[in-house]
Structure formats: structure tokens, C-alpha cells
Amino acid sequence: MKRTLLAGLMLISFSASADWVLIQPHAGSTLKSRESKKDEKLTLPQGPIEAGGKPARSIQLRGKVGRLVWKNPKGKSTQELYDSYAQELAKGGFKPLWACAGKECGSAMEVPLLGRVPSSAEAHYAIAQLVRREQGDAFAALQVAPAETTLLLIEVSATPEQNELAVREAVAAASKVTQPALADALARDGHVALGDILYKPGEVALRPEAASVVKQIAALLDKDSALKLYVVGHTDSQGEYAHNISLSKKRADWLLKELARQGVAKSRLKADGVGPLAPVAPNETDEGRSRNRRVELVKQ
């Protein structure tokens, strides 16, 4: 049996404050219901289900849960529908943890909000994870039954270890942003990027650990009095287009204002945001999306 784990997801908004991740369902599907719960405990099978309804492996999650149920279109097999949703989640950055179909799932168990897993011999089940640094990971649990498809999207809080790692990575990245390094990059390439790691997810300002970056850019402009820069914000392609444009512009505007506070004349800077319109890497991978989320300094 063909096994492509999780694909085709349109992440309209998946942030710490978002209530929903909107999914593009298979063509012809009809939305039956959707709901969200702020604090839900779930045990999801991550291995074959043994007799008595206990899985060989499971994962316990607690967090905000979104539940979407679609009525399946007529004439489509559960395999075809599963492959479609599987591709959607993969595009959204979710990585497979486990999948099964019918008897491959073992016995059966009741899962809150998802129902009996597997619900029938034709049903497909899968669980996947989206790693999101200190924003907290997200998990997707999918069941494609003959009549309907149910998707759970669970957002959990970041662990202390994830928060500490993000801080260490930001400190290390900020230490590499120096006046000489910026000058060399601008002379060589005409532009230089401030990476996504210097920002908290979805926030406009640089992280506190990256405060030195503004001072180094100001020092660059102070040393070269003729230098003028465009400050251009960029995002990946996930989420709503208008939101991405707005976020990219706000980040650029914030940096311009901070440089002005450092004594840089505003006449030497122009800020704007282009959202996902100028990627430097494919948006189909985590690494590519991370590279695309940046603020660039461009010589005028």
C-alpha cells in the first residue's frame, strides 16, 4: 500500500495567538464542523494498537486544539484522500511520526475528538509534528474514514530547553553581525541579511539578545558617511499574504526607527517589506523557509 505521510496544508495563520490553521481540503469536500479548545489533554497512538485498546507507543499532548471535520467527496478512495491531506501537511512543514491504515493500525482505541481509531478497515490514521522553536511545537492527528475526514491540530507550549536553545542560537548569530562583516558583505554582494533566528516568531523587534545588531549597523553607517541603505523585510510563503506583507514592513520600519535613535539620519534609510515575494530558497523545506524569513540591508 502506498504510504506518503501528510501533505497540502495552507497555513493561513499558525502562531502562538492563532485559533486556527486553515486547511485546503480535497476538492469536493464539505466542511461539517470546526471547533477549538484552549486546554485539552490528548493521548495519541504512535504505534500499533494492542488488544484492549492500548497502543504500543503513544504521545501525550496538552495544549490548544483545533478540530476540523470534512464530508468526503463521492467516488474518492480513502487512500486518494489521505494522500491529498498528507501532501498538504508536508508542505506546511509537518514531519511524519507514524501512519497506518486498517489492520496495520492493530486493534482500535477511542481518541477524544478523533473518535475510534481506526474507524474502519478502510480508514487511514497519521500523526505528524511541526517543530517551531520557542513558539512551541504543533502536532497534527489525521483520520480519513470512508465518509469523513477529521483533523486535529494541537499547539503545545515550548519547553524550557527549547527556549534556552533559541536564546543561545540568537546570541551566537548576533555575535557574527559586526561592522566589518556587514561592510564586507555589502561590498561583495550589495546586500546582507539579518537572519530569522534574531527574531522571536511573529514579533517585529529584534530579540533582546540581538540588541548589539542595531549598534553594529549604526557603526557601519557612521564609518561610511556616504552609505545609504534600503531596509527590506522578507517572510516565507506560509500564512496569509497580507499578514506577511504587513509583518515584513513592520520589521523594516522598526529597524529604521531604532537606527534613527542611534543617530542615523532617516534620509539615509528607506524601509519597506515585500513579504514572500523575493525568496532566496524553496519554501517547501524548513531550511528554505528559515532562510526566506529575514531583513535585508541593501545598498541604495
C-alpha positions as CSV (number, residue, x, y, z in Angstrom):
1,M,0.0,0.0,0.0
2,K,1.2,3.4,-0.9
3,R,2.4,5.5,2.1
4,T,3.1,9.2,1.7
5,L,2.9,10.8,5.1
6,L,1.0,14.0,5.4
7,A,0.8,16.8,2.6
8,G,-1.2,20.1,1.2
9,L,-1.7,22.3,4.1
10,M,-2.4,26.0,3.6
11,L,-1.1,27.6,6.8
12,I,-3.2,30.8,6.9
13,S,-2.1,31.6,10.4
14,F,-0.3,29.3,12.8
15,S,1.1,31.5,15.5
16,A,1.1,31.3,19.3
17,S,-2.0,33.5,19.2
18,A,-3.8,31.9,16.3
19,D,-7.0,29.9,16.8
20,W,-6.9,28.1,13.5
21,V,-4.8,26.6,10.9
22,L,-7.0,26.7,7.8
23,I,-6.5,23.6,5.6
24,Q,-7.3,23.3,1.9
25,P,-9.5,20.2,1.8
26,H,-9.6,17.7,-1.0
27,A,-11.6,19.1,-3.9
28,G,-15.3,18.5,-3.5
29,S,-15.1,18.1,0.3
30,T,-17.7,19.9,2.5
31,L,-16.8,21.3,5.9
32,K,-19.1,19.7,8.5
33,S,-17.7,21.3,11.7
34,R,-14.9,23.0,13.4
35,E,-14.1,23.8,17.0
36,S,-11.3,24.8,19.2
37,K,-10.4,24.0,22.8
38,K,-7.9,26.1,24.8
39,D,-6.5,23.5,27.2
40,E,-7.0,19.8,26.2
41,K,-5.2,16.7,27.1
42,L,-4.8,14.0,24.4
43,T,-3.1,10.6,24.2
44,L,-2.5,9.8,20.5
45,P,-1.3,6.4,19.2
46,Q,2.2,6.5,17.7
47,G,2.4,2.7,17.2
48,P,0.2,-0.3,16.6
49,I,-2.8,-0.5,18.9
50,E,-2.8,-3.7,21.0
51,A,-5.8,-5.7,22.1
52,G,-7.7,-3.8,24.8
53,G,-7.2,-0.5,23.1
54,K,-3.7,0.3,24.3
55,P,-1.1,1.5,21.7
56,A,2.4,0.0,21.8
57,R,3.6,3.7,21.7
58,S,1.8,6.9,22.3
59,I,2.4,10.6,22.8
60,Q,0.7,12.6,25.5
61,L,-0.1,16.2,24.5
62,R,-1.6,19.2,26.3
63,G,-2.5,22.5,24.6
64,K,-4.8,24.3,22.3
65,V,-6.6,22.1,19.9
66,G,-8.4,22.9,16.7
67,R,-10.7,20.2,15.2
68,L,-11.8,20.2,11.6
69,V,-14.2,17.6,10.0
70,W,-15.0,17.4,6.3
71,K,-17.6,15.3,4.5
72,N,-15.6,13.4,1.8
73,P,-16.5,13.8,-1.9
74,K,-18.2,10.9,-3.6
75,G,-16.1,8.5,-5.7
76,K,-12.8,9.0,-3.9
77,S,-11.0,6.3,-2.0
78,T,-9.6,6.8,1.4
79,Q,-6.1,6.3,0.0
80,E,-6.5,9.1,-2.5
81,L,-8.0,11.4,0.1
82,Y,-5.3,10.5,2.6
83,D,-2.5,11.2,0.1
84,S,-4.0,14.6,-0.6
85,Y,-4.2,15.7,3.1
86,A,-0.8,14.1,3.6
87,Q,0.8,16.3,1.0
88,E,-0.8,19.4,2.5
89,L,0.7,18.8,5.9
90,A,4.1,18.1,4.4
91,K,4.0,21.4,2.6
92,G,3.3,23.1,5.9
93,G,6.4,21.7,7.4
94,F,4.9,18.8,9.4
95,K,7.2,15.7,9.7
96,P,5.7,12.2,10.0
97,L,5.8,10.4,13.3
98,W,3.6,7.4,12.4
99,A,0.9,6.3,10.0
100,C,-1.3,3.2,9.5
101,A,-4.3,2.0,7.5
102,G,-6.9,-0.5,8.6
103,K,-5.4,-3.7,10.0
104,E,-2.0,-2.1,10.1
105,C,-3.2,0.0,13.0
106,G,-3.6,-3.1,15.1
107,S,-6.7,-3.2,17.2
108,A,-8.7,0.0,17.9
109,M,-9.0,2.7,20.5
110,E,-11.1,5.7,21.3
111,V,-9.3,9.0,20.9
112,P,-11.0,12.2,22.3
113,L,-12.1,14.5,19.4
114,L,-10.9,12.0,16.8
115,G,-13.2,9.0,17.6
116,R,-12.5,5.4,17.1
117,V,-9.0,4.8,15.6
118,P,-9.1,3.2,13.1
119,S,-12.8,3.8,12.5
120,S,-13.0,1.1,9.8
121,A,-10.9,-1.3,7.7
122,E,-10.5,1.4,5.0
123,A,-9.6,4.2,7.4
124,H,-6.2,5.9,7.4
125,Y,-4.6,7.4,10.5
126,A,-1.4,9.5,10.8
127,I,0.3,11.8,13.3
128,A,2.9,14.4,12.5
129,Q,4.9,17.2,14.2
130,L,5.9,20.7,13.3
131,V,8.9,22.0,15.2
132,R,8.6,25.7,15.9
133,R,11.4,26.6,18.3
134,E,10.3,28.6,21.3
135,Q,6.9,29.2,19.8
136,G,6.0,25.6,20.9
137,D,5.6,22.6,18.6
138,A,2.5,21.8,16.7
139,F,1.1,18.3,16.1
140,A,-1.4,17.1,13.6
141,A,-3.6,13.9,14.0
142,L,-5.5,12.9,10.9
143,Q,-8.1,10.2,10.3
144,V,-9.5,9.6,6.8
145,A,-12.6,7.4,7.0
146,P,-14.9,6.5,4.1
147,A,-17.5,9.1,4.9
148,E,-15.5,11.9,6.5
149,T,-12.0,13.2,7.3
150,T,-11.1,14.5,10.8
151,L,-8.0,16.6,11.5
152,L,-6.8,17.7,15.0
153,L,-4.2,20.4,15.2
154,I,-2.6,20.7,18.6
155,E,-0.3,23.6,19.7
156,V,1.8,22.9,22.8
157,S,3.9,25.3,24.9
158,A,7.6,25.4,24.3
159,T,9.8,23.6,26.8
160,P,12.4,25.4,28.8
161,E,15.1,23.6,26.8
162,Q,13.6,25.0,23.5
163,N,13.6,28.5,24.9
164,E,17.2,28.2,26.2
165,L,18.3,26.8,22.8
166,A,16.7,29.7,21.0
167,V,18.4,32.2,23.2
168,R,21.8,30.6,22.7
169,E,21.4,30.5,18.9
170,A,20.3,34.1,18.8
171,V,23.4,35.2,20.9
172,A,25.7,33.2,18.6
173,A,24.1,34.7,15.5
174,A,24.2,38.2,16.8
175,S,27.9,37.9,17.6
176,K,28.6,37.4,14.0
177,V,26.9,40.6,12.9
178,T,29.7,43.1,13.2
179,Q,30.5,46.4,11.5
180,P,33.4,44.8,9.5
181,A,31.4,41.8,8.5
182,L,28.5,44.0,7.3
183,A,30.8,46.2,5.3
184,D,32.5,43.2,3.6
185,A,29.1,41.7,2.7
186,L,27.8,44.9,1.2
187,A,31.0,45.5,-0.8
188,R,30.9,41.9,-2.1
189,D,27.2,41.4,-2.7
190,G,25.5,44.7,-2.4
191,H,23.2,43.4,0.4
192,V,23.3,41.5,3.7
193,A,20.7,39.6,5.5
194,L,19.7,39.6,9.2
195,G,18.5,36.0,9.8
196,D,15.2,34.8,11.3
197,I,17.0,33.5,14.4
198,L,17.5,37.1,15.5
199,Y,13.7,37.5,15.9
200,K,11.1,35.8,18.1
201,P,8.4,34.1,15.9
202,G,5.9,36.7,14.7
203,E,7.5,39.6,16.5
204,V,8.5,42.9,15.0
205,A,11.5,43.8,17.1
206,L,14.9,42.1,17.3
207,R,15.3,39.8,20.2
208,P,16.8,41.4,23.3
209,E,19.8,39.0,22.9
210,A,20.4,40.7,19.5
211,A,20.4,44.3,20.6
212,S,24.1,44.6,19.5
213,V,23.0,44.2,15.9
214,V,21.4,47.7,15.8
215,K,24.6,49.2,17.2
216,Q,26.8,47.4,14.6
217,I,24.6,48.7,11.7
218,A,24.8,52.2,13.2
219,A,28.6,51.9,13.4
220,L,28.6,50.8,9.7
221,L,26.8,53.9,8.7
222,D,28.9,56.1,10.9
223,K,32.1,54.9,9.4
224,D,30.9,55.4,5.8
225,S,29.1,58.7,5.7
226,A,28.2,58.3,2.0
227,L,26.4,54.9,2.6
228,K,22.6,54.8,2.2
229,L,20.6,51.7,2.7
230,Y,17.2,50.1,1.9
231,V,15.9,48.1,4.8
232,V,13.7,45.4,3.4
233,G,11.7,42.8,5.3
234,H,11.0,39.3,3.9
235,T,8.9,36.3,5.0
236,D,8.3,32.8,3.8
237,S,5.2,31.9,1.9
238,Q,3.2,30.4,4.8
239,G,0.2,32.2,6.1
240,E,-1.9,35.0,4.7
241,Y,-0.3,37.1,2.1
242,A,-1.5,40.4,3.6
243,H,-0.2,39.4,7.1
244,N,3.2,38.5,5.7
245,I,3.5,41.8,3.8
246,S,2.5,43.7,7.0
247,L,4.9,41.8,9.2
248,S,7.8,42.3,6.8
249,K,7.2,46.0,6.6
250,K,6.8,46.4,10.3
251,R,10.1,44.7,10.9
252,A,11.8,47.0,8.4
253,D,10.2,50.1,9.9
254,W,11.2,49.1,13.4
255,L,14.8,48.7,12.4
256,L,14.8,52.1,10.7
257,K,13.4,53.8,13.8
258,E,16.0,52.1,16.1
259,L,18.8,53.2,13.8
260,A,17.4,56.8,13.9
261,R,17.6,56.5,17.8
262,Q,21.2,55.7,17.3
263,G,21.7,59.0,15.5
264,V,21.5,57.8,11.9
265,A,19.7,60.3,9.7
266,K,16.4,59.0,8.3
267,S,17.3,60.4,4.9
268,R,19.9,57.7,4.6
269,L,17.4,54.9,5.1
270,K,14.3,53.7,3.3
271,A,12.3,50.8,4.7
272,D,9.7,48.5,3.1
273,G,8.5,44.9,3.2
274,V,7.9,42.5,0.4
275,G,6.6,39.5,2.4
276,P,7.2,36.3,0.4
277,L,7.9,37.9,-3.0
278,A,11.7,37.6,-3.0
279,P,12.7,34.1,-1.7
280,V,16.3,33.0,-1.6
281,A,15.4,29.4,-1.1
282,P,12.5,27.0,-1.8
283,N,9.6,27.3,0.7
284,E,9.0,23.6,0.6
285,T,11.5,22.8,3.3
286,D,12.1,24.0,6.9
287,E,15.6,25.2,6.0
288,G,14.3,27.1,3.0
289,R,11.6,28.8,4.9
290,S,14.0,29.8,7.6
291,R,16.4,31.4,5.0
292,N,13.5,33.3,3.5
293,R,12.4,34.9,6.8
294,R,14.9,37.8,7.1
295,V,15.5,41.5,7.0
296,E,18.0,42.7,4.3
297,L,20.2,45.8,4.2
298,V,20.6,46.8,0.6
299,K,22.9,49.5,-0.8
300,Q,21.0,52.3,-2.4
